[in-house]
Every structure is written in C-alpha cells, then in structure tokens.
Amino acid sequence: MLVIPAVDVMQGKCVRLRQGSPSQCKIYCEDPVQIVKRFSDDGAGLIHLVDLDAALGVGQNREVIRRCIEPGIAKIQVAGGIRDMEKAESILKQGAYRVVLGTIVARHPELVSDIAKTYGADRVAVAVDAKGRMVSIEGWKQQIDVDYLQFAKSIESTGAGVLIFTQIDVDGTLEGCRVAEVSKLLETVRIPVIASGGVGELSDLVALSKLRVSGAIVGTALYERRFTLKDAMRAVGYAD
C-alpha cells in the first residue's frame, strides 16, 4: 500500500482544512514547493497535490502547481477544480502523473473516458467524496442525493484507473479513518481504491493496509508530526 502525503494549496500557501472548511484553515508553509520536495526526498512514491482555491471556485494556484510538478520531483497527482478537458490536458502536459476529477464526473462522466482513452487509465482518477453516505461536489460545498457506493459503481466503467475515496466527516480531524466504509466500497467496485480522511495514528494506516486499498492519503498527521512519512512507510511494509 502506498502512503501518499497530501499537499493542499490555498492562496499560494500549504494549508490544511478541517472537514474541508476554509474557516478552519491552518497554514503550515508559505511555499508548498518546499513541502513537495521534502516529501519527495523522504521517499514518497506519489504525492496528492490539491488546488483548494480552484476546487472552491474562488481562484487558481496555477503557477504554484506548475512549480510543484517540475521534473525530478516525485510523481504528483493533481486535484481541485479540474472541470474540463483543456485544464486536464494542461496539467498532464506539465508533467503531472495523474489528474483527479470530482465535480465534473457527476455531470459529465464522459470526460473521464475521453482522458483515459487519450492518456491512459492510470493517468485519471475519480474522487468519491462522501459526507455521511452522500456524495459532495463543488469543493464539498454541495451535497447531491446519491449514495457514495451507488456513485462509485456508476463510474466504474468510465475508464478511470483509480477511485479516491475521501470521508469528509473525519478529514483533517485526526480522529481515525472509518475502515468499515472503506471496506464496503472495496466490496462494491473492482477498480483500485485510495482511501483518504481521518488518519491520525500509524494504526489507522496498518488497518487500511490489511484491506486491499492501493494507497492511503495522509495530511494533517504528517504536518502535526504524529509520525513521519518514513515511519508510515515502514508501518505498512513499503519502505526498504
């Protein structure tokens, strides 16, 4: 199982939000590129980079994102406000390993197929963001009346290489991931799943590693120094 550190960018800075709320924002670094390079140096196989301003529809961090995905750094998957083919292609051509699509999938799932056919399935992920059991879109500001399992099943055939399942209720809280909900998703779909939200202790990662998730995204626990990336990788048997 990959341990995937998260780098969230808001107004050009590296931040963490609690349950996706901009009102509960903590700044950890003025330059997200430094954080990306640090995680890369620590051996990250993949980094989850999010443009929060783009996701929320209040701005863009294009130059910061471009600098973060410069050649020589770890593989980067970019999320946040990617809602048309032009932006997806631009990010991939800059050197990103993967784009993560969320809101647009609920409205135009054919975009996933178009990107997958052009760049390959592994270059596109679909975000399944759930508050309770219902799917949230528009930077988690809007909830739609669709169960997360139903949504995941409906997009399994789009051609995406992986699903990224985020449990909004525990995201950024350090309260622990809800393994049972992850397990239900794994029973519902055959496509690989990356779990996100709530990781606070190494035991959370160990629990996820016992499932068949392909990766786990970790944010606040790393920034609050609950453990290091290397500690996490060793805990799940990923480090050399």
C-alpha positions in Angstrom: 0.0 0.0 0.0 1.3 3.4 -1.0 1.4 6.1 1.7 0.5 9.3 -0.2 1.3 12.6 1.5 -1.2 15.4 0.8 -0.2 19.0 -0.1 -3.1 21.4 -0.1 -2.6 24.8 -1.6 -4.7 27.9 -0.8 -3.7 31.4 -1.7 -0.2 30.1 -2.6 0.4 28.5 0.8 0.5 25.0 2.1 -2.5 24.6 4.4 -4.8 22.0 6.0 -8.5 22.3 6.4 -10.7 20.6 8.9 -13.6 18.7 7.2 -13.0 20.8 4.1 -14.0 24.1 5.7 -12.0 27.2 4.7 -13.0 28.8 8.0 -10.9 26.1 9.8 -7.6 26.6 7.9 -4.1 26.2 9.3 -1.1 27.4 7.4 1.9 25.1 7.5 4.3 26.6 5.0 4.5 29.7 2.8 5.9 27.7 -0.1 4.2 24.4 -1.0 7.1 23.5 -3.3 9.3 23.1 -0.3 6.9 20.6 1.2 6.6 18.7 -2.0 10.4 18.4 -2.3 10.7 17.3 1.3 8.1 14.5 0.9 9.9 13.5 -2.4 13.3 13.4 -0.6 11.7 11.2 2.1 10.8 8.6 -0.5 7.2 9.4 -1.4 6.1 7.3 -4.4 3.2 9.6 -5.1 2.1 13.0 -3.7 -1.5 14.2 -3.6 -1.5 17.9 -4.6 -4.7 19.9 -4.3 -5.6 23.4 -5.5 -8.2 24.3 -2.9 -9.0 27.7 -4.4 -9.8 26.1 -7.7 -11.9 23.4 -6.0 -13.9 26.1 -4.2 -14.2 28.2 -7.3 -12.5 31.3 -5.7 -9.2 31.4 -7.6 -6.3 29.4 -9.0 -2.8 28.4 -7.9 -1.6 27.5 -11.4 2.0 28.8 -11.0 2.4 27.0 -7.7 1.0 23.8 -9.1 3.3 24.1 -12.1 6.4 24.5 -9.9 5.4 21.5 -7.7 5.3 19.2 -10.7 8.6 20.1 -12.1 10.7 17.1 -13.4 12.8 15.5 -10.8 10.3 15.5 -8.0 8.1 12.5 -7.0 5.1 11.5 -9.0 2.3 14.1 -8.5 -1.5 13.6 -8.8 -3.3 16.9 -9.1 -6.8 17.6 -7.8 -9.0 20.6 -7.4 -11.2 22.4 -10.0 -10.3 20.3 -13.0 -13.6 20.5 -14.8 -12.8 20.5 -18.5 -10.6 18.7 -20.9 -8.4 21.7 -21.6 -7.3 22.0 -17.9 -6.8 18.3 -17.5 -4.6 18.2 -20.6 -2.6 21.3 -19.5 -1.8 19.7 -16.1 -0.8 16.4 -17.6 1.4 18.0 -20.2 3.1 20.0 -17.5 4.3 16.7 -16.1 1.7 15.6 -13.6 1.4 11.8 -13.2 -2.4 11.9 -12.8 -5.4 14.2 -12.7 -8.2 13.8 -10.1 -11.7 14.6 -11.3 -14.6 15.2 -8.9 -17.4 17.6 -9.6 -17.3 17.2 -13.4 -17.7 13.4 -13.1 -21.2 13.9 -11.5 -22.2 16.0 -14.5 -20.2 14.8 -17.5 -18.8 11.3 -16.8 -17.8 11.0 -20.4 -14.9 13.4 -19.7 -13.2 10.6 -17.7 -13.5 8.3 -20.7 -12.0 10.9 -23.0 -9.0 11.5 -20.8 -8.4 7.8 -20.2 -8.6 7.0 -23.9 -6.1 9.7 -24.7 -3.6 9.4 -21.8 -4.3 6.0 -20.3 -6.4 4.8 -17.4 -3.7 5.2 -14.8 -3.5 9.0 -15.6 -7.0 9.7 -14.4 -8.6 9.2 -11.0 -12.2 9.9 -9.9 -12.8 11.4 -6.5 -15.6 9.9 -4.4 -16.1 12.5 -1.7 -18.7 11.4 0.9 -20.3 13.2 3.8 -22.1 10.6 5.7 -23.2 8.3 2.9 -24.0 11.1 0.4 -21.6 12.4 -2.3 -20.4 16.0 -2.1 -19.2 18.1 -5.0 -18.1 21.8 -5.7 -15.2 21.7 -3.2 -17.5 19.8 -0.8 -19.9 22.8 -0.7 -22.8 21.0 -2.3 -24.2 17.6 -1.5 -26.1 15.5 -4.0 -28.7 12.9 -3.3 -26.5 10.0 -4.4 -25.1 7.3 -2.1 -21.3 7.0 -2.4 -21.5 3.3 -3.2 -24.0 3.9 -5.9 -21.9 6.7 -7.3 -18.7 4.7 -7.3 -20.4 1.8 -9.0 -21.9 4.1 -11.7 -18.4 5.5 -12.7 -16.5 2.2 -12.5 -16.9 1.7 -16.3 -15.7 5.2 -17.2 -12.1 4.1 -17.7 -10.6 5.7 -14.7 -7.6 3.9 -13.3 -8.4 4.5 -9.6 -11.0 5.9 -7.2 -10.0 8.2 -4.4 -12.5 7.9 -1.5 -12.5 10.7 1.0 -14.5 10.6 4.2 -15.3 14.3 4.7 -16.6 13.9 8.2 -13.2 12.9 9.5 -10.9 14.6 7.1 -8.3 16.7 8.9 -9.6 15.7 12.3 -7.1 13.0 13.2 -10.0 11.0 14.6 -9.2 7.9 12.6 -10.4 6.6 9.3 -13.7 4.7 9.1 -12.4 1.3 7.9 -15.9 -0.2 7.6 -16.9 2.4 5.0 -13.8 1.7 3.0 -14.4 -2.0 3.2 -17.9 -1.6 1.8 -16.5 0.4 -1.1 -14.0 -2.3 -1.8 -16.8 -4.9 -1.9 -18.7 -2.8 -4.3 -16.1 -2.0 -7.0 -13.3 -3.8 -8.7 -11.3 -0.7 -9.6 -8.4 0.1 -7.3 -9.2 2.4 -4.3 -7.1 5.0 -2.5 -8.5 5.9 1.0 -8.4 9.4 2.4 -9.6 11.1 5.5 -9.1 10.8 9.3 -5.7 9.2 9.5 -4.3 10.2 12.9 -2.1 7.2 14.0 0.1 4.6 12.4 -2.6 2.1 13.5 -5.0 3.7 11.0 -2.6 3.0 8.2 -2.0 -0.5 9.3 -5.8 -1.2 9.4 -6.1 0.2 5.8 -3.1 -1.9 4.7 -5.0 -5.0 5.8 -7.7 -4.2 3.3 -6.9 -4.2 -0.5 -6.6 -0.5 -0.9 -3.8 0.6 -3.2 -3.0 3.6 -1.2 -3.8 5.9 1.7 -3.6 9.7 1.7 -2.2 11.3 4.8 -2.2 15.0 5.6 -2.7 16.6 9.0 -1.0 13.7 10.9 2.2 14.4 9.0 2.1 18.1 9.5 1.3 17.8 13.2 4.2 15.3 13.5 2.1 12.4 14.8 4.6 10.4 12.7 6.9 10.9 9.8 6.4 9.7 6.2 9.2 7.2 6.7 7.6 5.9 9.9 4.3 5.4 7.9 6.0 3.6 5.1 7.7 1.2 7.5 4.5 0.6 9.3 2.8 -0.7 6.2 5.9 -2.5 4.9 6.5 -0.2 2.0 9.9 1.2 2.9 13.1 -0.6 2.0 
